[in-house]
Amino acid sequence: MIDWRHWHNEPHLIGGLVLLGWLYAVLTSPLRERLAPPGTPWPRGQAICFYSSLVIFYLSVGSPLDQFGERFLLSAHMIQHQLIIYPAAALFLVGLPSWAVRPATGRGGLRRLLRFFTNPVVCGLIFTITYNAWHLPVLYDWALQSRPLHIAEHIMFFGAALFYWWPLLSPSTEFPPLPFAVQLLYLLAVMIAMTPLFAYLAFFGGVIYPTYEFAPRLFPNFSPGDDQLLAAAIMELGGGLVVFIVSAILFIRWHLPEERRRRLVSA
């Protein structure tokens, strides 16, 4: 049965999130005068985005949703992944001021390495390969049986999602976001690359992951096959909805007058 009081409060999870929050506070407050141009105010809006990212990440892996996804429902596990990949990773990057990442992105010795890893083709491949590899039955089911491996899976999803979002939301002035037209093509290409995984889950014809095939049924008329089909729909429709919304925003910004676009970006 589901224990609704079961929240993960392990030191590695809470400690890691608190450490990230503390480092962000140090970067944007005591170190702001050293890193940012003179007179730069505290980035309130970006701080809200950054800390919202940490909260969403915790809710996805630390709330009872994790128990749903780990023991009972593939569809619940897919919701976890969508939360980590889309809002959590996107808000994390949006929350980083350009002057806060410049000590890393502006370092000459790292430029060649960063130029390679921020290339949109490389970013798309890292995300697609990571996401698809973890959905292989042997790895996916192994992660469900091993808590350390499950943690590694979610961390890798988050890291791969940062690469996915970088060509669109890069906070770096040295490695800026792609032009609007290229961003739209990038989103379409990654979505096409993810389609085979959706088709595999939706049309396999049987239950792919043994854990969910033999899991206790929470709903009498909701079979493992129904759960798998719902998970595939969440993956495709959730990702498709994000791509549609982001593409609409990009298209609108692309056609804004240059002066108004600059005001929107600076805001």
Residue pairs with C-beta under 8 A, 6 or more apart in sequence:
2 64
2 67
2 68
2 72
2 218
3 64
3 67
4 64
6 64
6 67
7 62
7 63
7 64
8 61
8 62
8 63
8 66
9 62
12 151
13 58
13 61
13 62
17 54
17 57
17 58
20 54
21 51
21 54
24 47
24 50
24 51
24 95
27 35
27 100
28 42
28 43
28 46
28 47
28 97
28 100
29 42
32 40
32 42
32 99
35 99
35 100
35 102
35 103
36 97
36 99
36 100
37 99
40 99
43 95
43 97
46 94
46 95
46 96
46 97
47 95
48 95
49 91
49 92
49 94
49 95
50 91
50 92
50 94
50 95
50 96
51 95
52 87
52 91
52 95
53 87
53 88
53 89
53 90
53 91
53 92
53 95
54 92
56 83
56 87
56 88
56 91
57 83
57 84
57 88
57 158
59 65
59 83
60 66
60 79
60 80
60 83
60 84
60 88
60 154
61 80
61 84
61 154
65 76
65 79
65 80
66 80
68 76
68 77
69 76
69 77
69 78
69 79
69 80
70 77
70 144
70 150
71 211
71 215
71 216
72 212
72 215
72 216
72 218
73 212
73 215
73 218
73 227
73 231
74 209
74 212
74 224
74 227
74 228
74 230
74 231
75 227
75 230
75 231
75 234
77 231
78 231
78 234
78 235
78 238
79 234
80 154
81 157
81 235
82 234
82 235
82 238
82 239
84 154
84 157
84 158
84 161
85 131
85 157
85 158
85 160
85 161
85 164
86 161
86 238
86 239
86 242
88 158
88 161
89 158
89 161
89 162
89 164
89 165
90 161
90 165
90 169
92 162
93 162
93 165
93 166
93 169
93 170
93 171
94 169
94 171
96 171
97 171
98 171
98 172
98 173
100 171
101 171
101 172
102 172
102 173
102 174
104 110
104 114
105 114
105 172
105 173
105 174
105 175
106 174
111 174
114 174
114 175
115 175
116 122
117 123
117 126
117 163
118 166
118 167
118 170
118 172
118 175
120 167
120 178
120 182
120 186
122 163
123 163
123 164
123 166
123 167
124 164
124 167
124 186
124 189
124 190
124 193
126 160
126 163
126 164
127 160
127 161
127 163
127 164
127 190
128 190
128 193
128 194
130 156
130 157
130 159
130 160
131 157
131 160
131 194
131 197
132 194
132 196
132 197
133 139
134 140
134 143
134 153
134 156
134 157
135 197
135 200
135 201
137 208
137 209
139 153
140 208
140 209
141 209
141 210
141 211
142 149
143 149
143 150
143 152
143 153
144 150
144 209
144 211
145 211
164 190
166 175
167 177
167 178
167 182
167 183
167 186
168 177
168 178
168 183
168 186
168 187
168 246
168 250
169 177
170 176
170 177
177 183
178 186
180 250
180 251
180 253
180 254
181 254
183 250
184 247
184 250
184 251
187 243
187 246
187 247
187 250
188 243
191 239
191 240
191 243
194 235
194 239
195 236
197 235
198 232
198 235
198 236
200 208
201 208
201 228
201 229
201 231
201 232
201 235
202 228
202 229
202 232
202 233
202 236
204 228
206 225
207 213
207 224
207 225
207 228
208 228
209 228
212 224
212 227
212 228
213 224
215 224
217 223
253 261
253 264
256 264
